[in-house]
Amino acid sequence: MTMLADRPLPEITPLTEPFWAAARERRLVMQRCDDCKAYRFPPEVGCYACSSMNSAWEPVSGRATLYTWTAAYPPLLPYFAERAPWPIAVVQLDEGPRLTTNIVDVPYEEYVFGMALQADFQQLDDEVALVVFRRAD
Amino acid sequence: MSDGNALIRDKTAIAGIGTTEYVRDIGRTEQETSLEVIHEALADAGLAATDVDAIFKVETPGEASISELAVARNLGLPNLRAWGGTDYGGGAACGPIVHAVMAIATGMASVAVAFRARNRGSGTRPWSKTGARVGSNMAFESPYGLVGPVQQLALVARRYMHEFGVTSEQFAQVSVTQRAHAARNPRAFFRDPITVEDVLASRMIADPLHLLDCSLETDGACAIIITSAERARDLKQMPVFISGASQGMGPRHYMMNGLMYKDDPFDMPPAYAAKDVYACAGMGPGDIDVAQFYDVFSPMVLWQLEAYGFCKPGEAGPFVEEGRIDWPAGELPVNTHGGSLSEAYVHGFNHVLEGVRQLRGTSTCQVENAEVALVAAAAVVPTSALILRR
């Protein structure tokens, strides 16, 4: 396991703990409205679509397509500056929600819109596993 | 908006403006420059500091702002009847003025100051203070390296290019046009002409955005004095009436990366501010003679051209490429001072000043017989807009 101590890490709150707890177990879960079934990502107390405050966490497939991307050049935070250009991706899950992420096994030059991806997990420390994506088989 | 229009339309006016020089390091605190520009704007209007009874300012997430307490004390104000900060940085380029209009049109206050002072040339970039732990929606973004506004905007820009066939050359043309405007403006930080090739050859900052697609980082401050239309008519300057004033957020918004979470990322806040500002003024895009659009990155100008109804979604690229935002030949000269890309980065307050100059007839790229100016704040954050007329 690679320890990446100088990378900004998520603050884990009672609201977001189920997401990060599942990621530690290499599972991707999404908060979903109990009333209108809209997914809430990032997690929220109330529903943007129906105002409900009821929700549950549900597993999702982890299948996604590439929605957009960039490569970041300095000036950047030291961790990313040392590794620049640093690719950043936004992917759309088959279930609908979009996530900011990194694609771990595709050279930047080969990124294409709609490219099929599959969720994977990058354990950074005992508490944090980031959800990353790799090319779908 | 419906009932509010009669209360607001043309009931208030901008009576005075003030600005510092725009430089990399101004050598004074933001509190000092704030007071300087407020005194200058009051002198421009022919008012005394003791006439001021309202102060409205800009807030930016992650940054401390100058308190109204400090401004009121240091101006020697006998009383303050209305005050408040408007959040979301570049989205608040017009917001404090919108609040001033509300306070004055309703009779709660009589003379309001709206100001912005920011040392972004000599000071730190807000994102550079990112901590070891990051909360809110950014907990799901910063760990992946999505930390700064330029990267957030680059993600939207790339998707925009994909969906509408817009090109990097068309983004670059915005910078080129505005630099040509800045060349005539002695206040502008950058005045040397550039070409599309220069923009594309400048170093990459966040693919597809190059250095010359990005705003300046300068120190500076601007202040604006707002009073009733009636009182403004008796003051030193020709009044610039505020015909329309609006704010808009739209649904399910976060800060800059929020667009990525929406079903349609191009369902942007300015479309909401546009509808209301036109309704408030009783005008449409065809009434606008000149526009000042918030331009922290070049694609933002394209999105505002679409949101404010000057062209259809996806058509702003060709619109810009055809020279239609150029002064003097274009049908809608945009950012005639050079904007954030060439004049200065003062969170869009310098754009309001340029709107006022166009109607006073004192711009360095003066649109002939300009009667109505649109000023709009940032496209990808909760925003604000003004329609000014002489």
Interface residues (C-beta under 8 A of the other chain):
Chain A: R7 P8 L9 P10 E11 I12 T13 T16 F41 P42 Y48 Y67 T68 W69 T70 A71 A72 Y73 P75 L76 L77 F80 P85 W86 I88 V90 P97 R98 L99 T100 T101 N102 F113 L124 V128 L130
Chain B: R125 W127 S128 T130 G131 A132 R133 V134 G135 S136 N137 A139 F140 E141 S142 P143 Y144 G145 L146 V147 G148 Q151 A154 L155 V156 R158 R159 H162 R203 M204 I205 A206 D207 P208 P251 R252 Y254 N257 M260 Y261
